[in-house]
Amino acid sequence: MLEQHHPLLHLQKSGERLVGEPAKRQSITNPDKTVASIKRHMGTDFRVNIDDKKIFTSRNICYDITEIKKQMLRATLVKK
């Protein structure tokens, strides 16, 4: 069974996006680059500003989380 992931998104300096446990670990050291509890803002004009450059809507963040989870699932299925 596939493990559950927390709906967290962390953006690293390299541009890589982390989801789940890796994002949770990074949220301890870099909370300003981690987005949590975004689902409650779906359907609103809520925006997240990261590094004073990148502005993300709740819809963009949820899409990123879903896409990363989908890639992780595909990688897991290919291994089997």
N, C-alpha and C positions, 0 to 999 in steps of 0.2 A: 504494500500500500504506500502511496506517495505521502510524504510528510506534509503537515500543514505549515504554511508560511504566514508570518505576520504581514499585514498590509502596510509595510514600511518601504520607503524608497530613499536611498542615499545616493547622492551624486558625488563622485570622486573628482579630484582635480584633472585626472586624465580623460574625463568624460564618461567613464564607465559607470553604469548604474547597478546598484546592488539592491536586492529584494530579500525579505525574510530575515533569517538569523544573521547573515553578514551585515545587513543594514542595521539590525538591532544592535550589534556589537559596535558598529561605527557611530551610532547615535550617542553612545556614551562619551566618545572622544570628540566628535564633531556634530553636535546637535544642530548647528546652524545650517548644515547641508543635508539634514535628514527630515523627511516629511512623514508624519504619522497622522492617523485619524482623519484621513482625507475623504473617506466615504460619506461621512456626515455632511460634507459640503457639496455633494453632488447636486446639480440642478440650481446652484447659486452662482453668483459672480465672484466667488472666493478665488483669490490668486495667491501664489506663494512666490516670494522673491528670494532667490538664492544668489549669493555673491554680488548683489546689487546690479546684476547684469541680466540674469535669466529669470523670466517671469513665466510661471506655469499655472494653468488653470487646473481645477480639480479633475476635470475631464481628461486633460493631458496626462496627469499623474496616474490616474486609474488605468488609462490605456497602456502606459509604460509598464505598470505592475503586471497587468494581464499578459502583455507580450513577453515579458521576461519569464513569467511563470510558464507560458506556453512553450518557450524555448527549452526551459529546464525539463518539462514533461517529455518533450520530444527526445531530448538527449537521454533521459532515463529509459524510454521505450526502445531506443536504438540499441542501448547496451544489452538489453534482454534479448 
